């Protein structure tokens, strides 16, 4: 295999490894969120790049076996490998016919099309993975497609092994491009960390602002209720002061009348005495 052909295959193998990593990310997010359709979609998406990697490195057709041997030699891969699975490498070949074969194989039986759970648990042990068209069993982490079971942790470990070897060769063939990608990844990671830090600080600031605002509102509410009572007190006092003013005025008028009576009485007495003389 010439250098240019090898470079193309290594580049494609690396892309498929990245695609499988992205598929596992989607799958895990769906599992954590409890989204059944997302789990089934993510599991099927995992099988796509896994099948591509398997067929590139362990092809089943005779005319392609030389290419597989050359690539495995460069990557130092042995024949005994989890990705060396014909069911996996040919999963998308004659896909319509394989669906028909599964229907004929399970004719007259109870089947499940889309399931997230243990098929034995939902059928009292009557059904196995062969009766499931598409499903994922969280108990053993088996993903089933058209009645064929695939161990997802085993696939993840197998692709991780291949990805390490492919990346090492990629750096050897494309040193400048690998360096530029490393720098871009570091910047992206730093930007993500800064964004997470800013989001955390904003969240803390929002919490800090919310707590002080809650306390004044509680204190202000009683103050508003007390304000009308304080204003009403002077008005009530003013109304009571009016009746008190009238008795004082009456006591002042009464002594004035008595004083006038006392002065007129002594003047009349001498007048009577002069009449007798």
Helices and strands as residue ranges (DSSP letters): H 3-33, H 36-57, G 62-64, H 65-75, H 86-89, H 95-105, E 112-116, H 119-122, G 129-131, E 132-137, E 142-145, E 148-151, H 152-173, H 175-276
